[in-house]
């Protein structure tokens, strides 16, 4: 397995880099590597994922400013497709497990809509970036309480976590990596780098089946508009946005047969 390299920006960050490397099994280096081209870069302010072969800037998680900050303030509330897909209604905020957290964008949006979201991510690099973003948000006066109360991060394989966890969630949300059709589908630098790191999710159909057996109300799978449904299970319905759709699988409660008990006085004698 290719090691993940971690480069501290200054010598004063070496100890912090060693601690981070120990937690996620990274290799601390003193200069940018040649192979692979991407590496983690620890600065005084944040943890970044860099790749000199990609012209765009570094990838990092920012829950305060940028795209997520804007979407938190102007994201369309509960009328947006994601909110409808997970079943948000007035006075209803389901508990949600984001089983493929990635860089936490959708989890953050759902938390902004008053949902408590448990994020599970198996990639150590994505988890480290997400953890760094959460820690910086906790230090921000406008985000600290919000993040602490509504977002929880777990570095785990979602199938193993669901198999060992007794807690059930109202909604399990899946956004697996999917095979792309052509290079233009990878216009976002985050997607290009993440694909290099984690590849596609060939076991996503298995995760869907596990999720279906552990959700209380529904499982939601995010897919590109052109992509087929995940595995053999057919969704009950889909909610569409411009480039994305959300396939919704409703969990049908088991209805037990009604049993009528006769009182002793009505029981037939003999």
Steps between C-alpha positions, in 0.01 A plus 500: 500500500634844406592699814336832572760771541456790741717809462508762781534855370753596769724320746283631783216282368704181502365377833139563394571321173641200688187480716275516195711241321479264796121529514447423129817306408645773278869546422654834593737642237721809470442588134226436240503145362542410135282186515212524566466863400232581760577544869357651817639838600466621858508879536458725802131546417377176341567159346504494119509240227731612220590373156747705293381329181156662537494873427226576753586581860504267802202309632394551861183496708355839593177514699531875564549682171502414130239285329375327814473824694298655219279194463440496874368857478322484162449131425124495449402347833271199501387558144830379356505148349732355767266609779198353323684175433577435868141583594535832679167653588381767736582384850664179375880462518604138452824360635734443207801280436713626212673172424729643230586837652778601259574868565180549699314738271157337508532416870570866575197611298277255689642615833416855395140382467499390869580133440745306713736326261748222570766498230686177422800506267744217436767693309765621746586799280139615465446442873808706590387788278150483641626483858717807439202693361287404799767604750539842337121544496484417872741787565278745314248679727228487232546129427624337821166411662343414167774252409535351847128431533417372153805337339693194611783340301604135506796351312351163414387280215125560490410135449704397804357788702139414418566135572635573848287800597183444702370850432269537202457814293186641344682568173819352355653714228737364234705695248739240359768567242381388159679424172514813284415506133767742382751749633262794488304341782795576727501877475515546875849471642366339818345217301816445297719474807255292701468255214877462495492429872203270544411390146150379424287316756455151351332382822240778500217259412590292806495812717153580366370160607655543845347847528156370403510259792610763753296813419174577677333711233695527175829468315600775259759444225648798317573431132584702190202544269640262238606221737300179543347414834728338753485121496183303440272681745257746339435829682145592592550842342769748401545873552689685229719807492691642203782244486412267783219278614421350838363145491278441803440153644223494757516251784169314523418420863416140575131468583424218738166318474238613747432247774169515685504355849171373637421572858453192723124552507482479119717194458309196387488239770588140451 
